[in-house]
Amino acid sequence: MAATNQPAAMDVDEAAIDEGLYSRQLYVLGHEAMKRMAHSNVLIVGLKGLGCEIAKNVILAGVKSVTLYDSEPVQIQDLSTQFFLREDDVGKPRALATTPRLAELNAYVPVRYLEGPLGQEITVDLIKGFQVVVLCGASLSKQLEINDWTHTNGVHFIAADTRGLFGSVFNDFGPKFTCVDPTGEQPLSGMIVSVEKDQEGLVTCLDETRHGLEDGDFVTFVEVQGMEELNGCEPRKITVKGPYTFTIGDTTSFGEYKTGGIFTQVKMPKIIEFKSLRESLASPELFITDFAKFDRPATLHAGFQALSEFKAQNQRLPRPRNAEDAATLVQLAKKIDSEADEKVLTELAYQATGDVSPVVAVIGGFVAQEVLKACSAKFHPMVQHLYFDSLESLPAQLPTEAECQPTGSRYDAQIAVFGKTFQDKIANHRQFLVGSGAIGCEMLKNWSMMGVASGPNGVIHVTDLDTIEKSNLNRQFLFRAKDLGKFKAEVAAAAVADMNPDLKGKINSKQEPVGPDTENVYDEDFFASIDGVTNALDNVKARLYMDQRCVFFLKPLLESGTLGTKGNTQVVIPHLTESYSSSQDPPEKETPSCTVKNFPNAIQHTIEWSRTEFDNLFIKPAQAVNAYLSEPNYLENNLKYSGQQKEQVEQIVDYLVAKKPLTFEECIVWARLQFEERFNNSIRQLLYSLPKDGLTSTGQPFWSGPKRAPDPLTFDSNDSAHLSFIIAAANLHAFNYGLRGETDPAIFKKIADSVIVPEFTPRSGVKIQVTENDPVQNEAGGESGDLQDLIKKLPAPSSLVGYRLNPVEFEKDDDTNHHIDFITAASNLRAMNYKITPADRHTTKQIAGKIIPAIATTTSLVTGLVCLELYKVIDGKNKLEDYKNGFVNLALPFFGFSEPIAAKKSKYGNVEWTLWDRFEFKNDPTLKEIVDWFNKEHSLDITMVSQGVSMLWSSFIGKKKSDERLPMKFSKLVQTISKKPIPSYTKHLIVEVMVMDEEGEDVEVPFIVVRL
């Protein structure tokens, strides 16, 4: 065995919970699964593209160790998919050449290789001591030999292969594999309003939200009054009766239900029984990846076995597009399955020597997630045979046998599938990649293997304004620790040019973000110079903008996104499909402000409240003070219409004069008083205004259903949650004033315990916001004098020249800045007020920081699917059925594909049009020329014309204005009305019109482009 020069594996717990590197992945897998993974040794056999892709993703994920085995020498065609090989590696053992580069990916994961005689396949003796064994491209006889041993000896086994546009995977995790969490979704929870005492035990939930449970789920209960036997009971299996009801079995021996109660779904382990490969070959359990190809897995099950037999008989694979070899393979497959589809088998034979990066990415991402399932017992494994193909990606003009012969090029394995002519098309393609984060890195890696833009006319533009952070290294695999702080686009471009020297000078990296402000950079000439756009973005706003630009410039757009184990892809093709913005997800449901303010019943509510408190204490007051000191006439100009003048001036007086701390000890005193105000006084005030025994107007208890009656907290410096709040709040307050902080708990305890807290007396007449429609409650303080008296307390800004406070800038990823510490402590204290189960710092950070969970496996697979569509874009396919939108969930696992939705057709008169159509006017016409043209050519009367936010003309503006505007050149009209010059780089204006037909009915028409 040989190993790279790497440190020994770090402590398992330390490696698994290092949030700096694994922060996004932890939200997908969780700490327990990460710890189980960090005890697992993985062996990967076969280091062509597929083995390398699997190894990359498994190493990034953080298993205990990865060992590699491949006794074959590097061949030039390996460079079609194996992104860690270089041309000067040709002839070296694959494992020796690959291991050092894989080892750079994650310092926590030792990467080694096993040495064996040249050409020797793996043996049973070599696989002992591993928890998971993955065979890539192994013969069927070798798979059977190894799997017979692993099945008997409790070792998880995966066999995978890719052949051109085909892929296969087989899983065997043993006779009884325990999956602790099949879906990975958060357990469902909800409030109940009744439980019937009968044989069925019907539970009715609060009618505000559906329970979301399914038959066979298990639940437990807390806070049930009356039928106390349910509280903390063993998990009870449920049967769904409706969206708000389910049964839990016999409750006849229990007490009578009175009120209250919360159900929580319990994730029950699932035992999965796997057959060995030998046992499953005759009666396979087939996992369907595409329901439009329902019969294809059975054909490919026979086809891949026949391929192995062909190689055993001939000592080689079928030759590319060779009819004789294909016929032999079809005969072999028909012996296994007489009903197998000959066309599909023939194509499998044609492509058997082929290897294409997108399929490697799809299968490699999928298999890597299956390895993680075997290691962690989290998420449901695939059962048991998967077959995948993307025959739709073949060019419309199929290549000949001569076209597919090897040329001695790094692209030979792709040429074997697509032919030389199509390889030239790929090489001269011109793409714009927007974003070079996780998806962007994978996209560039695949493109470099495919040879996109490697030809004389090819080019890749990539833009990303972000710099590299530590948490990026876990899934943005082109970056290394030495790259921290550098621009992503620059580092990514350099990394893939190193992978494929043909791309040197072909990738332009940019830092300008896409948006209205950079239309001078990404202008008409820029879009004319590209063939398409690929989005690798993490926000909807930028996606919508790029979609709008692609529609305007008639460019195909490849869109994708991931969320943990879920991923989606969308293809947008001019004049064919709808655009990205044609259909959008509904907006997230917002929690009513009265719930967050007064009636929280879930930890999400208290986290949202504490995030707002963070702004109200450490950001807004400092900003207000600075604005008062720096903006002339701030009070007159900014408070005139706010309706909260007194509160705002009080805040400025407090932060600038009355309560300004001079020492850190005063910050601790301030924090202690903040604790009292938020977790004691405000709760006592709420209960004074709305007593616990209060009734509604209908005579029902006010504090019932989703309204949980709170209790005030009494400060206890020995309670870690109480003290955490004081430490974080004092340090953040000190930061506002530029005072040096402190972290020694003893100092905080001593000072906090010595603070004399003023006696609190609840006030009468305080209006509480009970429903969303009620006015916001008045929380003004006690007697503070009138507004003018307060203003007199403020020093003149001229007396404090240069003095400023430091507003906090919320940063979730710095564990030393007390930001997440404060939000966690404040949220959990409020949760204690309302008897809500607190959340740990990790969960709080995700919700407060709106962190999107991410894992490298999903990114790899989704990017592969996008690149399979890119082949079609390059080929210029123009039928809807040629393309596929995809959705995957690797946790379940699930694949779903559909045709893109056709662009919606609208109509005026007899003319049909879609979002891709427009009217074009050249040479800066007058408005009158446009109006007259519509009337003459389409019998349409324009009633209004607008450009951007300016209404340029309408039929009701009056004769004088009309006579002025109609004869104007369009550019002059726009500048006159908007009172802004048209930028020099603008070559066109997009114009919207409202029109009427001859019957006087309003009709929709495409937008107008006026060329200047």
Secondary structure, DSSP 8 states (H G I E B T S, - for coil): -EE-S------HHHHHT-HHHHHHHHHHHHHHHHHHHTT-EEEEE--SHHHHHHHHHHHHHT-SEEEEE--SB--GGGGGT-TT--GGGTTSBHHHHHHHHHHTT-TTS-EEE----TT----GGGGTT-SEEEEES--HHHHHHHHHHHHHHT-EEEEEEEEBTEEEEEEE--SSEEESBSS-----EEEEEEE--SSS-EEEE-TTS-----TT-EEEEES-BS-GGGBT---EE-EEEETTEEE-S--TTS----B--EEEEE---EEE----HHHHTTS--EE-S-GGGTTHHHHHHHHHHHHHHHHHHHSS---TT-HHHHHHHHHHHHHH-TT--HHHHHHHHHTTT-B-HHHHHHHHHHHHHHHHHHHH-BS----SEEEEE-GGGS-SS---TGGGS--SSTTHHHHHHHHHHHHHHHHT-EEEEE--SHHHHHHHHHHHHHTTT-STT-EEEEE---B--GGGGGT-TT--GGGTTSBHHHHHHHHHHHH-GGGTTTEEEE---SSGGGTTTS-HHHHHT-SEEEE--S-HHHHHHHHHHHHHHT--EEEEEEETTEEEEEEE-TTTB--GGGS---------HHHHHH---SHHHHHHHHHHHHHHHHTHHHHHHHHHHHSTTHHHHHHTTTS-HHHHHHHHHIIIIIT--SSHHHHHHHHHHHHHIIIIIHHHHHHHHS-TT-B-TTSSBSS-TT----------TTSHHHHHHHHHHHHHHHHHTT------HHHHHHHHHH---------TT-----STTS-------S----HHHHHHTS--GGGGTT---------TT-TTSSHHHHHHHHHHHHHHHTT-----HHHHHHHHTT-----HHHHHHHHHHHHHHHHHHHHT---GGG--EEEEETTTTEEEEE---B---EEETTEEE-TT-EEEE-S--BHHHHHHHHHHHH--EEEEEEETTEEEEETTS-HHHHHHHTTSBHHHHHHHHH-S---TT--EEEEEEEEE-TTS-EE---EEEEE-
